[in-house]
Amino acid sequence: MQGAALPSAPNSASASVTETGSTLLFPLISSWATDYQKLYKQVTITTGATGSGTGLADAATGTVDIGASDAYLSPTAKSQTPTLLNIALAISAQQVNYNLPGVKSLKLDAATLVKIYTGKITTWNDPAIKALNPGVSLPSMKIVPLHRADSSGDTFIFTSYLNAQDPSGWSSSNVGTTVTWPSVPG
């Protein structure tokens, strides 16, 4: 049985749609909203870059119509709020940046990143980093790992990656938009 056909345009009555969430997706969604409102002046779309966690929470409570996130809804979240849907909109990439004077190229694998973010590797000249970067002169400088403190889809993506690549080093219990980051000196 097929579903009903979707209208090709909104009706002529005025309508409003609210969205909050992902700061990564905000420029894209904001651009889409602007272009849509040029075509359909009776529709007002309000967007907000509040962070993925806030977007999901606002959508779950009905505060907004759309909660944008780089993180997909977990099975638990879907069962708690069955009216929410995962709708893929875009693909993004992440990278790990470093600020290391005199070093133009540095290789880090997931196991090494896990050790950096758990405080098991604390200096740039650690043997594990040296092994990945033969011939690179690495200083004995302290590593200061940075991460987002707010609820973020980027945090979800990064912690999912760490867990998928090294589950014994990064527990699945520490994957999410908001995580308890290990206390690392510096």
C-alpha positions, -999 to 999 in steps of 0.1 A, spaced: 0 0 0 14 34 -10 13 64 12 -5 96 3 13 119 -22 31 148 -6 21 183 -17 46 200 -40 43 233 -20 29 244 13 -7 257 14 -12 295 13 -19 299 50 10 313 70 31 287 89 62 287 110 89 261 116 115 262 143 149 244 143 177 243 168 207 221 171 240 214 154 264 243 150 280 224 122 248 220 102 236 256 111 250 274 80 235 247 57 201 247 74 201 285 76 208 288 39 181 263 30 156 282 52 165 315 35 161 300 1 128 283 10 113 315 25 121 333 -8 99 308 -26 72 306 1 68 339 18 40 326 40 64 303 58 86 316 85 116 294 95 136 302 126 169 284 129 194 283 158 229 270 164 224 257 200 244 224 198 233 189 189 223 179 224 201 210 228 185 204 194 177 168 202 163 177 236 142 206 222 128 183 195 120 156 221 101 180 243 83 196 214 99 230 220 110 230 183 99 213 151 134 201 140 163 192 162 194 190 141 223 169 152 254 153 138 246 124 162 220 99 152 193 90 177 202 60 198 178 31 200 170 42 236 163 78 225 141 65 197 121 42 220 117 71 246 105 95 219 91 74 190 79 105 171 115 116 164 131 105 131 167 101 119 169 119 86 203 121 70 209 156 56 246 160 50 280 144 55 308 161 74 344 153 81 365 157 112 401 162 117 425 163 147 446 195 148 478 200 166 500 230 174 536 218 175 562 244 165 586 231 138 565 200 130 547 203 96 533 168 93 523 144 121 507 110 120 485 99 148 464 67 149 433 60 169 451 40 196 475 69 201 447 94 202 429 73 228 461 73 249 464 111 245 428 117 255 430 93 285 462 109 297 484 78 291 505 98 266 514 132 278 543 144 257 549 148 220 581 127 221 563 97 236 577 64 220 542 56 205 542 90 186 578 86 176 571 51 162 544 66 139 566 95 128 601 81 121 626 109 113 605 136 127 621 156 155 595 156 183 599 180 213 593 169 249 565 194 251 534 185 271 503 176 251 472 196 260 442 177 245 413 200 237 376 190 233 342 206 233 326 210 267 291 214 255 268 188 240 280 183 205 275 160 176 312 164 169 319 149 203 296 120 194 314 114 161 349 117 176 341 94 206 324 69 184 355 68 162 378 63 193 355 34 205 352 18 171 389 18 166 400 9 201 371 -4 222 394 -16 250 409 18 253 378 39 248 346 24 263 313 26 246 299 41 278 320 71 270 304 77 235 278 105 232 271 141 225 281 148 261 308 126 277 328 126 309 362 134 295 390 117 314 409 142 336 442 148 317 470 170 332 473 204 314 
